[in-house]
């Protein structure tokens, strides 16, 4: 299949589909993968510096093991729904397995097809929970500025990006947005964790009180916020979120679609920061990209209410907990434990942190943020941290930087919306030499870009 065929018949996601050349010559067609590398249709090899789309935690060489698990499952049972009193053994086993690694108090799983569905499920469960407790007026959500929680119409309501939301009219969920945890560009006193945490929580509490605590159903936040550039929280922040949720009666949701399953060196990113959520949304790394799956993990506190005798959770998806995806997820968790994938991240994350922090010596790099195998560089247009002109954005951010990264054999993410960013999220199997190579390519590319400012 040629790129021209794709141009004629395939609608790509989050893509200006009409902007490719007549033969689709600008389209990257990935045909195979091996280890942490992928190869395009022309045989060029790249380091997959974004793990596909934060999915391929194990890289691309475990196919035979996953094929074995898939073959066994498909020979036994190809499909059975989790619907109207029906279940199947693989989904039951996976739910039990997830309960053993989930945050404290999380014992149940509602499966879905992906991350956005998992987020919408969390919203529906929150609404059902409050209604069953006689608090049906809790119809509002709180999310954070710059957050991205998915593109289905409900999840989009929790996403703070006018470019994504405005084309589709009023949001389905009445959402208020508060500050995220980025300190870049803030007053020097916020370098102190205690002061910054107090500031953020005071702002949040003021918003809760202004809206009316009795109207808030849930707050959703990522342990490390992806949109805006791998934004980590200050010490005490998640404990403060828990305290406010308990004080005012709303549910706390950790969106771990990206951060779960080892991305930051723990099974769940919230574990790194002492988070105690009522629900956790996951997808991507749950199957290491070998099959589609999402899930909403739910605390006993919540299920004790929504599972009351006679109560019905009127919500579901045809392919949720599909036997094939569940079998793949179980094999993924088995491999991650057997091959000590979390230990690999923990053992190398300090080295990667040092390599990435050194990038701030470049004039174009205003800030470096992240943890584990998850980092972003926020780019600035001058030594005073100023912005880019439209011309420079077009030349450097949309042109030179992504082109040079790819020419050097690295697939990374280059944002050209609001604050420009270069982001990496390499496979969790990466060794020190590969991480050094990734950092060196990013450094060389941004050094060239710096010289052109």
N, C-alpha and C positions, 0 to 999 in steps of 0.2 A: 504494500500500500504506500502511495506517495503522499507527500505533504500537500500536493494539489488536491488529491482526493479528500483529504481531511478538510481542506478549505471549502470544498464544495458541499460536504455532507455533515460535518461535525460542528456542533456549537460548543465552544469551550466555555468554561466557567470563569467568571470574573475577568473577562477578556474582551477587548474591543474587536470583536470577530471580523468587522468589516475593514480593519486597518492592515491586515496582512497583504502582502503582494499577491498578484494574480495566481501565482504558483505556490503560495504558502511558504515562500522561501525562508521566512523568519520564524517558522514554527519549529520548536524542538520536539522531535519524535523520539522517545526513549523506547528502545526495543528489547533490552535485556539488562540484567544486573548481576553483579558478583561481589561478594563482600560488601565494602562500603562504596562501591563504584557502580555507575550505570554507563551504558553505551548507547549512543544515538543511532539513527537509521543509516548514517554515513560511516559508522564504525569509530567515531570519536569517543574517547573515554573521559568521564568526569568523576571527581569526588562528589558524592551526594551530600553536600554540606547542609541540607535541610531535611534529611531523612524522608524524602518524598515530600510530604506536607506534614512533618512532625509525626509520621506514622511508623516508618520502617526502623524501629528500634534495633532490630537484629541485622540490619542490612539485607543482603539478597542471596545468601548462600545456604539458607536452611530449607530451601524448597523441598528436597526429598523427605525430610521429616514431616513437614506440613502436608505433603502429598499423601504420606502414609496415614496420617490422622484423618485426612479428608476421605481417603479411599475406604477406610474402616467404617467411618460414619455413614457414608453414602450407601455402602452395601447393607447397613443395618436399617437406616431410616433417613430418607432424603428430606422430609419436611413433616412438621407437625406444629400447629399453632399453640401459642400460650394464651388461649382465648376461651372464655366461657367454660371454665372448669377443666381445661385440658392442659397437660404439660408433657414434657419428654425428659428422659434421664439426663441428657447432656446439659440441658439448661439448668436442671436442678443441681447437678454436680458443680457447674460453674458458679452458680449463685452461692453455694456453700463455700467454694474455694475463695471467692472474692471476700466473703465475710471474715475469713481468717487473716487477710492482709489489710482490710479496710480500717479507717480510723476508728477510734474507740466509740462504741455505741451504734455502729453501722452494721446491721444484720441482714438487711433485705435488699434485693436487686430487682428493678424493673427494666427489662431489656428494650432496646430500640435499634434503629438502623444506623444511627450516627450521632454526632455531637449535638447538632441543632435539635434533633428529636429528643435527646436526653435533657436538654435545657427546657424545652417546652413541657416535657413530662414533669420536671421539677416544679414548674409554675402551676400546672394542673393539680399536682399533689398538694402543693401549698394552699391553693384555693380550697380544695376539698377538705383538708385538715382544719382550716379555720372555720369553714361552714359547719362542719360536724361539731365544732366546739361552740357554736352559736355566735360566731364572729364573721358573718358573711360580708360585712362592710370592709374587710381587709382586701382591697382590690388594687392596691398600688405596689409597685416594686421599686427597689433602689438598686442602681448599678453605678459604675464608676466612669468618669469621663475618659473618652478614648477607648472604652472597652469594646470588644467584639465577642459576641456570644452565639453567632450563627446567622443564617440567612433565610430560614423559614420565617413566616410572618410574625409568629410569636417571639421567637428568639431575636429577630431583627428589632423588635421593640426594646430589647434590653441592650442593644448595640448603639454606641454613641458615635455615629459617623453620618453626617447629613448626606454625603455622596451616596451612601447605601440606602438610607432610610427615606429621604425626601421623594424619590420617584414613586413610592408606593403609598403615599398618603398618610393619614393619621395612624399612629401605632395601635396595635391590638391590645397592648398592655400599657396602662398608665404608669410611666416610669420616671423617677427623678434621678438625676445624676449628681454625684459628689466627686470630690477630687480623688484621683488615683495617687499612688505612692511615689511618683517620680519626684526627686529633689532637684533635678537639673534646672538651673536658672532661678531657684528660690533663694531667699535670704540666707546668709551664712548660719544663723542660729538653728536652722532646720537640719544642719549636718548632725546635730545631736539627736539620737534616737528618741530619747524621752520627750524632748520638746516637739519633735515632728509628729510622733504618735499622738501626743496630747492635742496638737493642732488639728490633725485629721479627725480624731474622734469627736472633738468639740464641734467641728463643722458638721459631721454626720448627725450628731445628736440634735443640733439646732435644726437641721432639715427634717428630722423625724418629728420634732415638736411642732414645727411650722405646718407640716402636712397633717398632723394628728396621728399619734401612735396607733390608734385604733383602726387606721386605714391602711397600714403597711402590712403586706403579706409576707414579703421575703426580701432579703438583700442577697445579691449574687456578686461574687468576686473571684478572680483567679488568684491562686497563691503567688504566682509570678505572671503579671499581666503581659500578654503577648503583644497586642496592639499598643503602639507607643514605644515598644522596644524593651522586652524582657525586664519589666519593672518589678523589682523586689520590694518587699515591705520592710519597714523598720521594726525593730524589736518591740514586742508587746502589742503590735497592731491587731493581729488575729485574736489574741486574748481579749482585747478591747471590743472587737466586733462581737465576740461571744457574750460578753457582759451586757452590751447594749441590746442584743437580740433577746437575752433572758429578761432584761429589765422591761422592755417594751412589747414583748410577746410575738415578734415576727420570727420567721425561720431564716437560718443562715445557710446559704448554698455556696459550696466551693466548686467552681467550674474548673475541673481538672482534665478537660478534653486533651490538652497538650501536656500538662505537667505530670500526669499520672504515669505509672509504669516505667519509672527509672530516669526520666528526662533530667531530673535534678538530683539524682542519686538516692532517691527513696521511692518506695512503691507509690506514695502519694506526695505531691509537692507540699501539701498542707502540713504533713508530718515534720517537715523541716522547720516550720514556724509555729508549732504548737497549736495548729488550728483544730477546733472541735466543731465541725459543721453538723447541721441536721441532715443535709443531703449533699452528695457528691456526684457531679456529672462527669462521665468518662466516655472515651471513644478511641480513635487513632491507635495508640500503643497497646490497647487491650488485645489486639490480634497481630501486632507488629506489621500491619499493612497487608497481611496475607488474606484477609477477608473483611468485609464491612461489618461493623458492629458498634453500637453505643449502649450505654446503660446509665441509669440513675440509681445510685446507692442510697438507701433510705434508713434513717435511724429508727431504733425501737420506739423512741419517743413519738415519732410520727406514725409508725405503723400501728401502735396501740390505739390510735384514734381512727385512722382510715380503715382498719380491719375490724372495727366493732361489728358485732352480729347485726346483719341486715344492711350494713353499709356497702355500697357498690362503687368501685372506682371505674367510672365510665370513660375509659381511655385505653387505647391499644394500637398496635401496628401489625399488619399482616405478617411481616418477616422478622419481627422482634424475637431475639433469642433463637434464630434459625439454627437447626442442628449442626449444619456445616460450620457456621461462624462460631458457635459455641465450642465445637471440637477443636477448631483452630485456636481459639483463645486459651483453652485448657493446655494445649501443647505449648503455646507461647509461654505461659506461666511456668510450665515445667522446664522449658529450656532456659528461661531467665534464671531460675534457681540453680539448675544443674551447672550452667556455665558461668555462674557468679557475675551476672551482668551488672548488678548494682555495685558490686565491689570494684568492677572496672571503672565505673564513673567516679566512685568515691576516691579511688587511687590516683586518678589523673586530673580531677577537677581543679586542684590547686595549680598544677602546671598550666592548664588552659587559662585559668584566671589571670595568671601572671603574663602570659603571652598576649591576652586580650587587653589587659590594663596598660601594657606598653604602647598600645595604639594611640593613647591620649597624647603622646608626644607629637603626633602629626597635627599640623594646623587645622586640617579639615575635621578632625574628630573632637567634638565638644564633650562627649561623655561616653563611657562604656558601662553597660549594665548587664547583669545576668548572674547565673549560677549553674552548677552542674555542667551539662553539655548544651547550654542554652544562653546565647549571648547576642547583644546588639551594640552597634556603634551609632550614636546619634551624630549626624554631620552638621557642621556649621559653615557659614559662608565667609567668615573673617575671624581674626584673632580675638575679637570682642564677643564672639558667640552670635553674631548677626545672621540673618537669613540669606537666602540665595535669590538672585534675580531670576526672572522667568527664563532668560537666556541661559544662565549658568545651570539652572535646574535641567533644562532640556539637553544641554551639552554634556554635563557631568553625571547627574543623577539618573536621567533616563537613557543617556547614551554611553559615555565612556566607562563608567563604573561597571554596569552589568556586562558590557561587552568584554572588558578586560578580564573580569572574573571568569567568564566562560572561556575566553581564549586561553587562560591559564589552567583550565581544567577543573574549575570549581563551580558547582551549582549552589548559590546562596540566594538570599532574598534581599532585594533592594526596594525599599518603599520610597515612593515619590509623592506621598500625600502628607499634608501638614509637615511634621518634622521628618526630614529625610533620614533613612536608616539603612544600615547593612546588617543583616541578621544571619547567624549560623545556628544550626541545631543538628550536629552530625550524628550518625548512627552510634548507638551505645556500645558497639563492639570496637569502635575506633581505638587504635593504639597511640602511644605518645608521638611516634614519628608522623602519623597521619594528622594528628591535631596540630603539630608543629607546622606541617605543610599547609594546612588550612589557614592558620594564623599568618604565615609568611605570604601567602597569596593575597589575603586581605590587606596586609600591611603594604605590599608592593603596589597594589592597585590604588589604595588611598594615598600613598606617597605621590604617585603620578597625578592623581586628582588634586592634591594639595598644591602641587607646582603650577597648576593651571588656574587657580583662583585669582 
